[in-house]
Amino acid sequence: MKYLTEYRNPELAKKILKQIEQTATKQWHIMEICGGQTHSLVKNGILSVLPKNIQMLHGPGCPVCVTPLHLIDKAIYLAEQEKVILCSFGDMLRVPGSEKSLLEAKAKGADIRILYSPLEAVQIAQQNPDKEVVFFAVGFETTAPANALSIIHAKKLGLKNYSILNSHVLVPPAIKALMEDPEAKIDAFLAAGHVCSIMGYWQYHELSKKYKIPIIVTGFEPLDLLKGILAAVKQLENGEYYVENQYTRIVKEQGNQQAQEIIKQVYEDTDQIWRGIGTIPDSGWQLKKEFKIFDADKKFAIDINKAQENAECIAGDIMKGIKKPYQCPHFGKTCTPQNPLGAPMVSSEGACAAYYNFRNMFEVVD
């Protein structure tokens, strides 16, 4: 297939669904890691047409959702300082901090700018030498190369007024943590195609072997996801477990070597706090020593290292696949996009936002 519309062909979708139904003889729980895949599953009605014995679990693959609460508080603190321009992707603005969101801080006069690339933030730093420009660098492996390039570019330009507030999280350690969580019941994973386009999928072989679990690399279109689910079901029914690439038009096993080299130049592994989940060892990237001058956390010595989560929010259970958004007693009531208790309700990749936006499908989703 050559064109995008072919990956949305309803007749082909029906054929794959029929294959899934004919293949699946047992109850299987399959987790899609990526929030973008969650939204595609919901908005395309896939959850409502899968056989009842195939349950999709929604994983923690929403970078905005897992950004630590205290880090959002730090971003708000920085934005409210004089002569600071805080730059961010738009998704972060509505995520609730301990007391307010970045959007509320912006409404009160903070200089917060929504960008599409961290390189734009470097340009802003060049144009405003009398101000400190901070980019809120949030994301999985996918966004890391661009963020790293912004640091390299700023260093070459000799900019002293540019820094990033860094929050990078990694997929393989998250899979490991989920498999070792006694509450999580996962039979197979759909791996995120865009992450694998950067990092490849060679890292997943060890995980698949260790936990005896199928891992299928797939994309985001309806047929991508259905083919990924079918591949997972076939392995499970045959008692097999290995890494399978169903996104061959984009993903290669070794990934993008040039992008990986850029990441290695700037970042190193570190333990990372995942909002609603806790600390996962070696699940994040921090700036290497030679780039610490671009680390906003160190540059401004912000003493905000803890924040109290909303006790009523069950986002952690949702992102670990233990519960569905509609199983939260506050879903669509006291927790809405206008008044969110947690990040998954306002992020464009959040499971709660997906279920809320397409809530007319709830009764048939489970």
N, C-alpha and C positions, 0 to 999 in steps of 0.2 A: 504494500500500500504506500502511496506517495503523498496523499493529501490529508489535511486535518479532518475534513468531513468524513473520510472513510473510517476514522476511529470513533465516529459517532453514529455509525450505520445501525439503525434499529433491527434490521433483519439479521445482520451478523451477530448483534447482541443477543437476540432470541436463540440463535443456534448455540452460542457459548453457554447461555443460561441452561439450555436443555442438556448440554454435556455435563455441566456442574451437577444438575439434578440427578442425572443418570449415574454419575460417578460416586456421589456422596452417599454412603450407606450408614454413616455414623454422625454423631454430633461433633462438630469441629469449631474451634474458636481461633479466628485468624485476626491478627492485629496489623493494621496499617500504621506505620510509624508517623507518617507525615500528615500534618494538618491540612495541607492542600489536597491530599487524597481523601481525607475525611469529608471535606466540602464537596468534592466531586461525587463521592458515593451518595451523599445526602441529596444534593440538588438535582442529580440525574435520576433519582428514584431507585438506585440500585439496591439499597438496603431493603426496600419494600418488595422487591421481586426475587430476591435470593431464596433458595429453599430454607425452610424453617430450621433445618439442622445445621445451617451455616450461619454462625454468629460473627459479625465483624466487631472487633474491639478497637477503640480509638486511642492511639498512643500519645506520647509526650512530644511529638514532632512539631510543635508550634513554638518557635523561639521567643516570641513575645510573651506567651503564656508561662514559660519556665524561667524568664528573667527574674532574679531574686528581688523581693520586695524592697530590701534595703538599698539595692542599686537604683531602683526607680526613685527612691527618696533622695539619693545622691544626685541624680540627674536634675531633680526639681530644685534641690539646694543650689546647684551650680547655675541653673537657669535664672535664679532669682538674685544672683550676685551682679553687682555693677560691672560693666564692661566685659560681660561674658555673653557670647552668642552660642546657644546650644542648638545643634543641628541633629535631626533625627529622621528616620523613616516615619511615615504617617501613622502606622499601626500603633506605635508606642504612646501616642499622645493621650489616648483615652483610657489607658490602663491605670487602674487605681493604685496610688501609693498608700502610705499609712494614713495620710490626712487629705490628700488631694491628688489630682492627676496633672500631667504636664499641660494638658489643654486648659485646665483651670488656672494654672500658673501663667500661661500665655495670655489668657483673658484678663489677668490682673496686671499685665504689662511686661512680663518677661520676654526677652528676645529669643524666641524659639522658632526655628525655621525647618520646614518640612522639605527634605531633599530626596532625590532618587539615587544618588551616588555619593559615597564619601569623598570622591574627588572634587565634587562641588564645594564641600566644606573646606578643602585645601584652598580653593580659589577665593572663598570668602575670607579666609585667614590672610591671604595675600592682599586682598582689597581693604582689610581692616587691621592694619598693623598695630593700632592703639587698643585693640580688644583681644581677649582670649576666645578662641573658637574651639568648641568641644563637640566632637561627633559621638553620638550614643551608638556604639558599634555592637549591635545585637544580631545574633544569627547562628545558624548551624554552619557546617563546613562550606556550604554554598556561597555565603557572603564573605567568607574569610579572605579570599584572594584580593577582592577589591579593597577591603579594609586595610590589608597589609600593604597594598600598593599605595594607598593614601599616606601611610607612614613613610614608606620609601621615598615617595615624591616630596613630602614635606621636608625630609632630611636633606635631600638633594638641593632643595630651594633654600635651605638654611632657615626655615621658619621656626621661630621660638614661641609663637603664639598659637600653635595647633597641637591638639591632643585628642585622644579618644577615651571614652568611658567604656571599657571593654566587657562584653558578656558573650563569649562564644561557647557553644555547647556541641558535643560530639555524639553521633549516633551509636557506634559500637559499644561504648561503656554503658549507654542507656539500655541497650538490649540485654547486656550482662546483668545489670541491676534488676531489670524486670523479671528475668528468668530466675533470679535468686530471691525474689520477693515471694514469700509463701502464700500471699493472698492472690497473686496474679496467676491466672489459668490460661496460658497461651499455647496453642498447638503449632502455629506457624506465623511467620512475619512477612508482610509486604514491605520491602525496603524502598526508600524514596529515590526515584530516578534522578532528580536534580542533584542530590548529595552525591550519588554514585557517579554522576557525570564528571564531578570534580575529583573525588577520592577513589573511584573504582570500587570494586567489590571484593578485592583480594582479602581484605580484613575480615570478611564475614565467614570465610571457610572455617576458621578455627571455632567461631561461635556456633555455627551449625553442627560441627562435629562434637563439640563439648556438650552441648545441651540437647543433641539429637533432635534438631528442629529444622524444618524447611525454611529457607529464606529466599524469597522471590523478588528480584529487582524489577520494578514496574513503573509505569508512568502515571498520568493523571487523567487521561481521556477515558470515557466509559469502557471502550474495548480493551484498553491497556489494563484497567483494573479487573475486568472480568477474566481476561486471559491470565492475569496474575493469580486470581482466586482459583481458577481451574487448575493451574499448575500446582498450587499448594495442596489442593484437595487430592490430586492424583498421587503426589508423594505420600501424603498422609494415609491414603487408602492402601498404598503399596508397602507401607512400613518403611519408607525411604526418607532420607533427610540430607539435603545438599543445597548449595547455592545455585540458583537458576536465574539467568538473565532473560527476562521477557521484554526488555527495553533496548534491544540490540541496535535500533536505529540511532540511539543517542549514547548509550553507555558501553564502555570498554572495560575489561577486567582491571587494567592498571590505571584507568581514569585519565585525567589531564595532568601529565607529568610537569608541565611548565607551571601550572597553577599550584601544584603541590610544592614545588621548589620555592615559590614566592612565600607560601605559608611557612615553610621550614625556616626561611631566612629571618622571619619576623617573630614567629610564635614558638612557644614551648608548652608542653602538657602541664596541667595543674588540676587540682581537685576543684570541683565546681558545685555551688549550691543551685539546685533546681527548685524553683518556687512550687510549693505544694507537695514536693517529693522529698527534698532534703539533699544532703551532700552525696555526690557520686564521685568516687576516686578517679582521677585522671580523665575526667569527662569534659574538661574545658581547655582553652588556650589562653595563655597570658603572654604579654610582650616580653621578649628576651631582654637581658640586662642592657645590651647596647642600645635598646630603643626605649628605655624606661623614661626618658625625658618627655616622651609622647604619651605617657600613662597619666590620664587626668586624675585617677585615684591617688597616685603618688604626688603628682605636681601640686595638687590643692590640699593634700593631707586631710581629706574629709573624714571626720570621725563619726561615721554612721555605718555601723557594722551589723546591727540587729534591727529587726522590725517585727512587730506582732501581726501575724496573719489573721484575717477575719475567720473566727472560729466556726462561722456558719457556712463557709465556702468548702465544698468537697471537690475542688478542682483536682487535687492530688489523686483521689480515687478514680476520677474520670480519666485522667491522663495515664493512669496505670491499667486502664481497661477493667477495673473492678466494678464500676458503675457507669451507667449512661446518663447524659445530661438531664433527661426528663425524670430520672429517679431522684434528683435533688429536690427536696421540698420547697426550695426557694425559686426554682427554675420558672421563669416567666411571670413570677409574682413579685417578690421583693428583689429578685435579681433579673434585670433586663439590660439591654444595651444602653439605655438612658441612665440606669442606676445599677451598675455591675458590682457584684460582690467580689468577683475575681476576673483575671485577665481573659480566660477562655470565652467570656460572654462578649468581649469587645474586639478581640483580634480577628482579622480576616481569615486566620487559619485555626481559630479556636473551635473546638467541638460544640461548645454551648451556643456560640453564635450561629453555627451551621444549623443546629437543631431548632434554634429560635426562628431563624429566617425562613425555614421550611417546616414549621411546626405543624402544618396541616397533614404531614406524613407520619406523625408520631404513632398513631394507633396501629400502623402496620409495620413500623420499623423493627419492633422487638419480636 
